[in-house]
């Protein structure tokens, strides 16, 4: 796991926050919510392989 994934997550968070604020101030709360949800899903797709790798490492470590 490199530092690049942390920067990617931070970039998505910043972009989602800025666009969400713009949408909220223009009266489009529904689109702002969907944008936040899309950002969360993108980040989860990036994180899931690392979580799987963590569980495999834990299983190998404790030999379950």
C-alpha positions in Angstrom: 0.0 0.0 0.0 1.5 3.2 -1.1 1.1 6.8 -0.2 -0.6 7.4 -3.6 -3.9 5.8 -2.4 -4.0 8.3 0.5 -3.5 11.2 -1.9 -6.2 9.8 -4.2 -8.7 9.6 -1.3 -7.8 13.1 -0.1 -8.3 14.4 -3.7 -11.7 12.8 -4.0 -12.7 14.2 -0.6 -11.6 17.7 -1.5 -13.4 17.6 -4.9 -16.6 16.2 -3.5 -16.6 18.8 -0.7 -16.1 21.7 -3.1 -18.7 20.5 -5.6 -21.1 19.6 -2.8 -21.0 23.1 -1.4 -21.5 24.6 -4.8 -24.5 22.3 -5.4 -26.0 23.1 -1.9 -25.7 26.8 -2.3 -27.4 26.6 -5.7 -30.4 24.8 -4.1 -29.6 21.3 -5.4 -29.4 19.3 -2.2 -30.4 16.0 -3.9 -27.5 16.2 -6.4 -25.1 17.1 -3.6 -26.2 14.0 -1.7 -25.8 11.8 -4.7 -22.3 13.3 -5.3 -21.3 12.5 -1.8 -22.6 9.0 -2.2 -20.7 8.5 -5.5 -17.5 9.7 -3.9 -18.0 7.3 -1.0 -18.6 4.4 -3.4 -15.5 5.3 -5.5 -13.3 5.3 -2.4 -14.8 2.0 -1.1 -13.9 0.4 -4.4 -10.3 1.5 -4.0 -10.2 0.3 -0.4 -11.9 -3.1 -0.6 -8.8 -4.9 -2.1 -6.6 -3.6 0.7 -9.1 -4.8 3.3 -9.2 -8.3 1.7 -5.4 -8.3 1.8 -5.4 -7.4 5.4 -7.8 -10.2 6.3 -5.6 -12.7 4.3 -2.5 -11.5 6.2 -4.3 -11.8 9.5 -5.5 -15.3 8.6 -1.9 -16.4 7.6 -0.5 -14.8 10.8 -2.8 -16.6 13.2 -3.2 -19.7 10.9 -7.0 -19.9 11.2 
